[in-house]
Amino acid sequence: MTTMKAAQKRAQAKVEYNAFLAACPSRQLLDRISDKWVVLILCALGGDNSPGQPGAAHADAPKAMRYSEISRLLAGVSQKMLTQTLRSLEHDGLLTRTVTPTVPVTVSYELTDLGLSLHHMTRGLRNWAQTHMAEVLANRENYDARTS
């Protein structure tokens, strides 16, 4: 009976991940990273929070942000949802949480290398949505007019 080394097991598991299969764990990851708050948090920590034209390619460098900064930037996110989302991103290794013992305590969040690699994709999604929103709204109006 042959035994597989850890690296061999990881390589085999990587080949076996198939999001089209119901039991594949990558489905859970896809569910998490397709959430709007995840996309916006990654964009914020990735430096994509500068005002400008929708779809602009301009981005500042990734930076650490305090909870309150992220909360102010993400209009409409509840404290509970932001906390849950930040915890899940930390759990997945996409960001790090740093607590600095000051008065009051300072907590900041920063993308890991893994989170930064995902940020490059989410930046494109965010830019696409901002660039094409007028066209999508027009299509919705046309559809509603045809089906009413």
Stockholm file with secondary structure:
# STOCKHOLM 1.0

chainA/1-148         MTTMKAAQKRAQAKVEYNAFLAACPSRQLLDRISDKWVVLILCALGGDNSPGQPGAAHADAPKAMRYSEISRLLAGVSQKMLTQTLRSLEHDGLLTRTVTPTVPVTVSYELTDLGLSLHHMTRGLRNWAQTHMAEVLANRENYDARTS
#=GR chainA/1-148 SS CCCCCHHHHHHHHHHHCCTTSTTCTHHHHHHHHTSHHHHHHHHHHTTCCCCCSTTCCCCCCCCCEEHHHHHHHSTTCCHHHHHHHHHHHHHTTSEEEEEECCSSCEEEEEECHHHHHHHHHHHHHHHHHHHHHHHHHHHHHHHHHHHC
#=GC SS_cons         CCCCCHHHHHHHHHHHCCTTSTTCTHHHHHHHHTSHHHHHHHHHHTTCCCCCSTTCCCCCCCCCEEHHHHHHHSTTCCHHHHHHHHHHHHHTTSEEEEEECCSSCEEEEEECHHHHHHHHHHHHHHHHHHHHHHHHHHHHHHHHHHHC
//
